[in-house]
Structure formats: structure tokens, C-alpha cells
Amino acid sequence: MAHRYRLCPGQAQEAVLLEHCAHARFVWNLAVEQQSWWRPGRGSAPSPAARMRQLAEARAAEPWLREGASSVQQQALRDFGQAMAAFFDPRNPAGKPSYRSRRGTQGFVIRDVTARRLNRRHAEVFVPKLGWVRFRLSRDLPAVPGMARVTCDRSGRWHVAFPGPQSAVSRQPAGTVVGIDRGVRTALVTSGGQHYRVPRISDRRAARYRALQRRMSRQRDGSGKREKTRRAMAAITVTATDRRKDWAEKISTRLVRDHDLIVFEKLRTKDMVRTPKPVPDPGQPGAFLPNRRRQKAGLNRGILASCWGLLATRTEQKAAASGAVVLYVDPRYSSRQCRQCGHVAAESRESQAVFRCVACGHEDHADANAAKNVLARGLALLAVPAQAPGLRGVRPRKTPASPGAAGTTRDAA
């Protein structure tokens, strides 16, 4: 959990902050390039202490690097070491550290940070080689800031974040439970029949974004006009991203506040948004059959825009701090199984919203029926931890995964 604030640097301060970002990015990319040369049989990669010694030699040889803050550059190497440790940890689904681009989100970390409050609306943080930089005090400062991460997003907005514990949600235990079905058309449907749709970009902003894309395709790479167009496009995307994050925060808080048990489907979002592989044409060597890649790209955008992972992660974090429980269950056939009789058939789901069981004639909203099945599986899992909830007419897994409580299933969403 991080307490994030909007940073308000002046024009001269922003130049120094960008210099710190460039130094941190340069050191990180050098570490990534150095790591890429090491293969099995070539010996071990440099240790963290060896990388620190190499950084000292680089600072002595390069005046541009020597002018920057050593603490910022050293912390970039520490971040790289933590990223490599997470990559080799089999319990952590983190990917291998990759190169950082100057066109993406920039940032650096300050160790042993000092922050102080100025008034009711503003505070300031001390940045090495720069001094005090003001930021908006949108919430109380952590008791012990410890470290601070300064970032600049693609649209040029600066933020500072301090690590801190997740605050508990004010709630009264009442024994209420809920099952959650996540979808693309409707982002979230509860077992109680409530439907939640994630905010989407408006048609007007989407048309504006496409016009900027066409303009950017005609501009020379590296020019000032192209950078201005890129900033305008980023301003549109960050607005939509902020609205989705705000929606996920509010919905997750509502779920934890109103329920003691929250059951999600265990969806592997990364696997669901993979690009289809090419399908070779056996009749024509070198040719390929249609693989519906364009349609799959549209579905992938819908899945990513629905905030499945963010919603589940924030709900899990808030539940762990508030005394609620989050479970993940097997999602197979949850949308095809009748909640009334347990019969599983693809024909029962007549459309996106209509579910009519072909065995007993039970009718319900398709997503609500799936959410009720998810809840039933969670309650069965909670009552009988040794076995997964039974599915009539469905063959169970050979090695079923056992969903856990909040904070125990990191790859669930």
C-alpha cells in the first residue's frame, strides 16, 4: 500500500527531477544489459556489492553521472536486485526486469526521506540535489515515511508516494456473503443481482484520440510536434485510467464494508489476453489461416479495461486489513451450471444476459446465476476445506488448486 500525492514542482525543479529520472533509468538499463550477457556456464552474475562498486567506477569516469545524486542511483540498483530476486522466486509471478524507456512512466526512489507539513492543503518533501518540493496534502502523511518514490506519468504529471499500511475499512460484521462474477460487458455482477459497469472512455474522447493517432503517424519521429501530440494522447488515456482506478477503489471498499465473505473466480487474466498464435495453412506453404486476431484484440482491450485484477487485488488487501475473507474458486462452467438443479449445459445460456436451464426450466440473469454458483462453491470450500466444491456432470481436476483466504493467492487475478 502506498500513500500517493500530487507533486507540484516548479520549472527549474522539474528539470532536476527529470535529471534524476534519467540517471535512475540509465543505471537500471545498464544493469539489465549486464544481466542479459550472463548465461548458464558463464559463471555467476555480479553480486549487489559488485554492482555498487561498478557504479562508483562509472561515476568517477562519467561527469554527467557524477553530477547526480548517488543515493538515487544506488537505489535504482537495489530495485533491480529486488526485481531479479522476485523473478527467480517460484512463489512470485513477477517477470524478468526489462529496459525502461524515456517515453514511459519515469521515476526514482529517495531513501531516508524527510517530509513536513506546511498547512492544511500542502506539504513538502526533501529531494537530494534539489531541496524541498511541495505536494498536495490529499490525506494525512504516514507516521514514518521511510522511503519515497517520485514518478512522472506519460502526460507529465508528477506524484510522490510513501509506503504505509493499508487502512482498515469501517465495517460491522454481520455474516453477509457475496459471490462475484466478472465480465466484459458488465464488469461485475454480484450474487445479489447488483450490476456494476466500469467507466469507459467517451465517444468524443475516443474520436479525438484516433485523430491524434493519425496526426502522429504523419509526424517525424523525435520532433517537438510529435512529442506534443503524444502528450495530448497521454492526457486522454490517463483520464480514463484514473476513472477506472477510482471505480475499483470505491467498489472494493463497498464490497469489504458490506460483506464478511467475498468469493471471486480464480481467473488467469494474463493467459486470457494472450495474442492468438499464427495458424499455418497446410495447403499453401508459407501462408496462414485466419486466426481472428483482430477480434481477439478487441476482447483483450475489454478485459483489461474491466479492471479484473485491480479490483480483486484491492479487495483482497482491504479485506485482510479489515477482518473480512476473500476466497477464489474454480471458474469452470460457472456460467453454464444451473443454480437450481446443478445441470451443466452450454444450451442453457441463450444469450449474454438470459439463462434458461434446459433440464428444469429455471430462469435467471446469466451473470447473476454465475455469481450464485461462485458463491455456492466458496461456501462449500469454506465448509469442507479438504475438497473443492462439487460440480454435477463436471469431471474434477486431477490436481485441484486450493484457493486460500485474503493475502494467500497472489496469482489468482
NORVEN-V236236 format. One record per residue. PSI is psi in whole degrees, 0 to 359 (999 if undefined). OMEGA is omega in degrees with one decimal (NA if undefined). Layout:
BEGIN
PSI | OMEGA
PSI | OMEGA
END
This chain:
BEGIN
136 | -179.9
139 | 174.0
112 | -170.5
137 | -177.8
155 | 178.9
120 | -179.0
142 | -176.3
71 | 179.7
154 | 172.4
178 | -177.2
318 | 178.5
322 | 178.3
323 | -179.9
325 | 178.2
321 | 178.5
321 | 177.9
320 | 176.9
326 | 177.0
319 | 176.3
319 | 178.0
320 | 179.6
320 | 179.0
314 | 180.0
319 | 178.9
320 | -179.4
315 | -180.0
318 | 178.9
313 | -178.8
325 | 175.6
319 | 177.9
321 | 178.0
317 | 179.4
319 | 179.1
320 | 179.7
328 | -177.7
342 | -179.7
344 | -175.1
129 | 178.5
162 | 174.3
129 | -177.8
348 | 179.7
10 | -176.5
185 | -178.1
155 | 176.5
162 | 179.9
141 | 177.6
165 | 176.7
321 | 178.5
321 | 178.4
322 | 177.3
324 | 177.7
320 | 177.6
321 | 177.6
325 | 176.8
320 | 177.6
321 | 177.6
321 | 179.1
321 | 177.7
325 | 178.4
332 | -177.1
334 | -175.2
112 | 179.3
324 | -179.8
320 | 179.2
327 | -178.9
333 | 179.7
342 | 179.8
176 | -179.4
126 | -180.0
327 | -178.9
324 | 178.2
317 | -179.0
321 | 177.5
323 | 179.2
329 | 175.3
321 | 176.1
323 | 176.5
320 | 176.6
321 | 178.2
319 | 177.5
320 | 176.7
323 | 178.8
320 | 177.9
321 | 177.7
321 | 177.3
327 | 179.3
323 | -179.5
354 | 179.0
117 | -178.3
340 | 179.3
354 | -177.0
124 | -178.8
23 | -177.7
147 | 178.6
175 | 179.9
137 | 179.0
136 | -177.7
175 | -177.9
149 | 176.7
138 | -178.3
149 | 178.3
348 | 178.5
351 | 178.9
198 | 177.4
128 | -179.1
159 | 178.0
169 | 175.4
167 | -175.2
139 | 176.4
127 | 177.2
154 | 179.4
53 | -173.4
151 | 175.3
124 | 179.0
146 | -179.9
152 | -178.1
134 | 179.3
310 | 179.9
198 | -175.9
335 | -174.0
343 | -173.3
152 | 171.7
179 | 179.3
153 | -178.1
146 | -178.7
124 | 179.9
130 | 179.3
144 | 179.0
8 | -176.9
312 | -177.1
208 | -175.4
133 | 178.5
132 | -174.9
147 | 173.4
159 | -178.6
132 | -177.6
80 | -178.1
345 | 175.1
169 | -179.3
147 | 178.2
149 | 173.9
152 | -179.2
316 | 178.1
98 | -176.7
316 | 178.1
285 | -178.7
164 | 178.2
138 | 177.0
118 | 178.6
128 | -177.6
154 | 174.5
118 | -177.1
181 | -174.6
337 | 179.9
359 | 177.5
10 | 178.5
135 | -179.6
141 | 177.0
156 | 172.7
136 | -176.3
135 | 177.3
135 | 176.9
145 | -179.7
162 | -180.0
152 | 176.0
125 | 179.3
144 | -178.5
146 | 176.4
132 | 179.0
116 | -175.6
161 | 176.1
118 | 179.3
126 | -178.5
3 | 179.6
16 | -179.4
146 | -179.3
158 | -179.4
143 | 172.1
144 | -174.1
128 | 170.8
123 | -179.0
136 | -178.4
184 | -178.9
310 | 179.6
313 | 172.6
116 | -170.2
326 | -173.9
130 | 175.3
129 | -178.9
164 | 177.6
343 | 175.9
357 | 177.3
7 | 178.9
137 | -179.1
134 | 178.2
130 | 177.0
134 | -179.2
143 | 177.9
135 | 180.0
165 | 177.7
141 | -177.6
160 | 179.6
324 | -179.5
316 | 179.0
326 | 177.5
319 | 177.0
320 | 176.8
320 | -179.7
318 | 178.5
324 | 176.9
321 | 177.6
324 | 176.2
317 | 178.8
321 | 178.4
319 | -178.1
328 | 179.9
340 | -179.2
356 | -176.7
152 | -176.9
137 | -179.2
131 | -180.0
356 | -178.6
163 | 178.8
323 | 178.9
322 | 178.0
320 | 177.7
322 | 177.5
320 | 177.5
320 | 178.9
320 | 177.7
321 | 178.4
321 | 176.4
320 | 179.7
326 | 178.3
327 | 178.1
316 | -176.8
322 | -178.7
331 | 176.3
315 | 177.5
322 | 179.3
318 | 179.1
321 | 178.8
321 | 178.0
318 | 178.0
319 | 177.6
320 | 177.0
315 | -179.9
322 | 178.7
316 | -177.5
317 | -178.8
319 | 178.6
321 | 176.4
320 | 179.7
320 | 179.9
316 | -179.4
324 | -178.2
325 | -172.3
353 | -174.3
148 | 175.8
334 | 178.2
128 | -179.7
126 | -175.6
125 | 177.3
158 | 167.2
142 | 179.0
87 | -176.5
136 | 175.0
89 | -172.8
322 | -178.9
320 | 179.0
330 | -177.6
337 | -176.8
19 | 177.5
148 | 178.3
135 | 179.4
143 | 179.2
150 | 176.7
145 | -179.1
106 | -179.4
145 | 177.7
115 | -178.3
336 | -179.1
336 | -178.6
104 | 178.6
133 | -179.1
350 | 178.1
165 | -177.0
149 | 176.9
157 | 177.3
133 | 178.9
14 | 176.2
43 | -177.5
322 | -179.0
319 | 177.7
322 | 178.7
327 | 177.7
320 | 176.5
320 | 176.8
320 | 178.5
319 | 178.1
321 | 177.9
321 | 178.7
314 | -178.6
327 | 179.6
347 | -178.5
356 | 173.7
40 | -179.8
309 | -176.9
316 | -179.2
318 | -179.4
314 | -179.6
321 | -179.1
314 | -179.0
324 | 175.7
318 | 179.5
317 | -180.0
316 | -179.8
325 | 178.6
320 | 179.2
328 | 180.0
349 | -173.1
1 | 178.0
7 | 176.0
171 | -177.3
136 | 176.1
127 | 178.0
153 | 175.0
133 | -176.3
167 | 179.3
125 | -176.9
358 | -172.3
129 | 174.2
20 | 178.3
331 | 179.6
351 | -179.8
351 | -176.7
134 | 177.0
129 | 179.8
337 | -175.9
311 | -175.1
348 | 179.4
5 | -179.6
139 | -179.0
122 | 178.6
137 | 178.3
332 | -178.8
344 | -179.1
331 | 178.9
98 | -174.4
327 | -178.7
191 | -179.7
329 | -173.7
347 | -173.0
128 | 173.7
123 | 178.2
111 | -175.4
132 | -179.7
348 | -178.5
310 | -175.9
351 | 179.4
9 | 179.3
133 | -179.6
140 | 178.9
167 | 171.5
136 | -172.8
316 | -179.2
323 | 177.0
321 | 176.9
319 | 177.5
320 | 179.0
323 | 176.9
323 | 175.4
320 | 177.5
316 | 178.9
317 | -179.7
321 | 178.6
323 | 177.3
318 | 178.4
321 | 176.8
321 | 177.9
324 | 179.5
327 | -179.2
323 | -179.1
85 | -175.2
341 | -174.3
343 | -177.3
154 | 178.7
157 | 179.1
137 | -175.2
146 | 177.1
120 | -179.2
128 | 178.3
7 | -178.5
130 | 179.2
126 | -177.5
166 | 177.6
159 | 174.9
321 | 177.7
82 | -176.1
139 | 175.8
140 | -177.5
105 | 177.4
150 | -178.5
186 | -180.0
185 | -175.3
135 | 176.7
1 | -176.3
347 | -179.0
86 | -173.5
332 | -178.4
18 | -175.1
331 | -177.0
999 | NA
END
